Amino acid sequence: MSIVVRNLSEQIVDLVRNRILSGEVPSDLPIRQDALAAELGVSKIPLREALARLEQDGLLRSQANRGFFVRSLSTAEAEEVYALRLKLEPDAVALASGLADEEDRTLAATTLQQLDRATNEHGESVGAFNRAFHLALIRPCEKFLTINFLERLQILSERYVRKHLEPLGRDERANEEHRELLRAWLSRDADAVASLTRTHIVQTLEDLRRQLAAEDS
């Protein structure tokens, strides 16, 4: 029985996380747990477990007597998330470029193609494919803890990626940076990979600083 409940909770985590990352769930209103449980056809117990897990992951916050809310985007959080990515991601991607096998290399190239298509179609899946592409470059590094931390940071980054891509032309620039990064990664040029990854993260953060500051003013 406990295994079934745990698996159900994990499925709910995935469903609710995807809705949060796609922007379907507003940050200024409490999540209506009764309505969401009825929609998903589950009881409130596994739903509350899933919401608590998403709070631990940094996507939700709880408020006494009001329930769970999506965490608002903030400059402070963006600074922290991207600073942590800068410490871990360039070296991890560079290491992965040298360890990746043919299956890893094919996955990275295929995922970028999917991201390009989603971008051209202005689809809701751009953020998810962006995350998948970065993780495809990271996972062959074979550093379990590093991968685990970066997977969580990529999830937290996804809503900021959506914000970053709002201005016209940003998606084209981002995808050109991705293509250049993939070329270096496939060539196993570790120094270039680390440099390009670092530049890509820094430029995204600088854009976000301006966007979020403008919205706060």
C-alpha positions as CSV (number, residue, x, y, z in Angstrom):
1,M,0.0,0.0,0.0
2,S,2.8,2.5,0.9
3,I,4.5,1.9,-2.4
4,V,1.3,2.7,-4.3
5,V,0.8,5.9,-2.4
6,R,4.4,7.0,-2.9
7,N,4.2,6.4,-6.6
8,L,0.9,8.3,-6.8
9,S,2.5,11.2,-4.9
10,E,5.4,11.2,-7.4
11,Q,3.1,11.4,-10.3
12,I,1.2,14.3,-8.8
13,V,4.5,16.1,-8.1
14,D,5.3,15.8,-11.9
15,L,1.9,17.0,-12.9
16,V,1.8,20.0,-10.6
17,R,5.5,20.9,-11.3
18,N,4.8,21.0,-15.0
19,R,1.9,23.3,-14.4
20,I,3.9,25.6,-12.3
21,L,6.8,25.7,-14.7
22,S,4.5,26.4,-17.7
23,G,3.0,29.4,-15.9
24,E,-0.5,27.8,-15.6
25,V,-0.6,28.3,-11.8
26,P,-0.6,32.0,-10.8
27,S,1.7,33.0,-7.9
28,D,-0.8,35.5,-6.3
29,L,-3.6,33.0,-5.5
30,P,-3.6,30.0,-3.2
31,I,-3.7,26.6,-4.8
32,R,-7.3,25.3,-4.6
33,Q,-6.5,21.8,-3.2
34,D,-10.1,20.5,-3.2
35,A,-10.6,21.5,-6.9
36,L,-7.1,20.2,-7.9
37,A,-7.6,16.9,-6.1
38,A,-11.0,16.4,-7.8
39,E,-9.5,17.3,-11.2
40,L,-6.7,14.8,-10.8
41,G,-9.0,12.1,-9.2
42,V,-7.0,11.7,-6.1
43,S,-7.5,12.3,-2.4
44,K,-6.0,15.3,-0.6
45,I,-3.4,13.2,1.3
46,P,-1.1,12.4,-1.6
47,L,-1.8,15.9,-3.1
48,R,-0.6,17.5,0.2
49,E,2.5,15.3,0.1
50,A,3.2,16.4,-3.4
51,L,2.7,20.1,-2.6
52,A,5.0,19.7,0.4
53,R,7.7,18.1,-1.8
54,L,7.4,21.0,-4.3
55,E,7.8,23.4,-1.4
56,Q,11.0,21.7,-0.4
57,D,12.1,21.9,-4.1
58,G,11.7,25.7,-3.9
59,L,8.7,26.1,-6.3
60,L,6.0,26.6,-3.6
61,R,5.7,28.4,-0.3
62,S,3.1,27.7,2.4
63,Q,1.2,30.2,4.5
64,A,-0.6,29.4,7.7
65,N,-4.3,29.0,7.2
66,R,-4.0,29.9,3.5
67,G,-2.3,26.9,2.0
68,F,0.3,26.8,-0.8
69,F,1.3,29.5,-3.2
70,V,3.7,29.5,-6.2
71,R,6.8,31.4,-5.2
72,S,7.1,34.7,-7.1
73,L,10.1,35.4,-9.3
74,S,12.6,37.6,-7.7
75,T,16.0,39.1,-8.5
76,A,17.4,37.7,-5.3
77,E,16.4,34.1,-6.2
78,A,17.6,34.5,-9.7
79,E,21.0,35.8,-8.5
80,E,21.3,32.7,-6.1
81,V,20.2,30.1,-8.7
82,Y,22.4,31.4,-11.4
83,A,25.4,31.9,-9.1
84,L,25.1,28.3,-8.1
85,R,24.9,27.2,-11.7
86,L,28.0,29.2,-12.5
87,K,29.9,27.4,-9.8
88,L,28.9,23.9,-11.0
89,E,27.7,23.8,-14.5
90,P,30.6,25.0,-16.7
91,D,33.0,22.3,-15.3
92,A,30.4,19.6,-15.3
93,V,29.5,20.2,-18.9
94,A,33.2,20.4,-19.9
95,L,33.8,17.1,-18.1
96,A,30.7,15.5,-19.7
97,S,31.9,16.4,-23.2
98,G,34.9,14.2,-22.8
99,L,33.0,11.3,-21.2
100,A,29.9,11.2,-23.4
101,D,29.3,8.1,-25.5
102,E,27.5,8.0,-28.9
103,E,24.1,7.6,-27.2
104,D,24.7,10.7,-25.1
105,R,25.9,12.7,-28.1
106,T,22.9,11.7,-30.2
107,L,20.5,12.6,-27.3
108,A,22.1,16.1,-26.9
109,A,21.8,16.8,-30.7
110,T,18.3,15.5,-30.9
111,T,17.1,17.5,-27.9
112,L,18.5,20.7,-29.4
113,Q,16.6,20.0,-32.6
114,Q,13.4,19.6,-30.5
115,L,14.1,22.8,-28.7
116,D,14.6,24.6,-32.0
117,R,11.3,23.3,-33.3
118,A,9.5,24.3,-30.1
119,T,11.0,27.7,-30.3
120,N,10.0,28.2,-34.0
121,E,6.5,27.1,-33.1
122,H,6.4,29.4,-30.0
123,G,5.2,26.4,-28.0
124,E,4.7,26.0,-24.3
125,S,7.4,23.3,-24.2
126,V,10.3,25.6,-24.9
127,G,11.3,25.8,-21.2
128,A,11.1,22.0,-20.8
129,F,13.2,21.4,-23.8
130,N,15.7,24.1,-22.7
131,R,16.1,22.2,-19.4
132,A,16.3,18.9,-21.2
133,F,19.1,20.2,-23.5
134,H,21.2,21.5,-20.6
135,L,20.8,18.3,-18.7
136,A,21.7,16.2,-21.7
137,L,25.1,18.1,-21.7
138,I,25.5,17.6,-18.0
139,R,24.6,14.0,-17.2
140,P,27.5,12.2,-18.9
141,C,29.9,13.9,-16.4
142,E,29.2,10.9,-14.0
143,K,29.2,13.1,-10.9
144,F,26.1,12.0,-9.0
145,L,25.8,14.8,-6.5
146,T,26.7,17.5,-9.1
147,I,24.1,16.1,-11.4
148,N,21.5,16.0,-8.6
149,F,22.2,19.6,-7.6
150,L,22.1,20.8,-11.2
151,E,18.8,19.0,-12.0
152,R,17.2,20.9,-9.1
153,L,18.8,24.2,-10.2
154,Q,17.6,23.6,-13.8
155,I,14.0,23.2,-12.5
156,L,14.3,26.4,-10.5
157,S,15.8,28.1,-13.6
158,E,13.0,27.1,-15.9
159,R,10.5,29.8,-14.9
160,Y,13.3,32.4,-15.2
161,V,14.1,31.0,-18.7
162,R,10.5,31.7,-19.7
163,K,10.8,35.2,-18.4
164,H,14.1,35.7,-20.1
165,L,12.7,34.7,-23.5
166,E,9.7,37.1,-23.4
167,P,11.4,39.9,-25.3
168,L,11.5,39.4,-29.1
169,G,14.7,38.0,-30.5
170,R,15.9,36.5,-27.2
171,D,15.0,33.0,-28.3
172,E,17.0,33.3,-31.5
173,R,20.1,34.4,-29.6
174,A,19.7,31.7,-27.0
175,N,19.4,29.0,-29.6
176,E,22.5,30.3,-31.4
177,E,24.4,30.1,-28.1
178,H,23.1,26.6,-27.7
179,R,24.2,25.5,-31.2
180,E,27.7,26.9,-30.6
181,L,27.9,25.2,-27.2
182,L,26.8,21.9,-28.7
183,R,29.4,22.1,-31.5
184,A,32.1,22.6,-28.9
185,W,30.7,19.8,-26.7
186,L,30.6,17.3,-29.6
187,S,34.2,18.3,-30.5
188,R,35.2,17.5,-26.9
189,D,36.8,21.0,-26.6
190,A,36.5,21.2,-22.8
191,D,38.0,24.7,-22.5
192,A,35.6,26.1,-25.1
193,V,32.7,24.3,-23.6
194,A,33.3,25.7,-20.1
195,S,33.8,29.2,-21.5
196,L,30.6,29.1,-23.6
197,T,28.6,27.7,-20.8
198,R,29.8,30.4,-18.4
199,T,29.0,33.1,-20.9
200,H,25.6,31.7,-21.7
201,I,24.6,31.7,-18.0
202,V,26.1,35.2,-17.3
203,Q,24.3,36.8,-20.2
204,T,21.0,35.2,-19.2
205,L,21.4,36.5,-15.7
206,E,22.3,40.0,-16.8
207,D,19.1,40.1,-19.0
208,L,17.0,38.9,-16.0
209,R,18.5,41.6,-13.7
210,R,17.3,44.3,-16.1
211,Q,13.9,42.7,-16.7
212,L,13.1,42.1,-13.0
213,A,14.4,45.5,-11.9
214,A,12.2,47.2,-14.5
215,E,9.2,45.3,-13.2
216,D,10.0,46.1,-9.6
217,S,10.4,49.9,-10.3
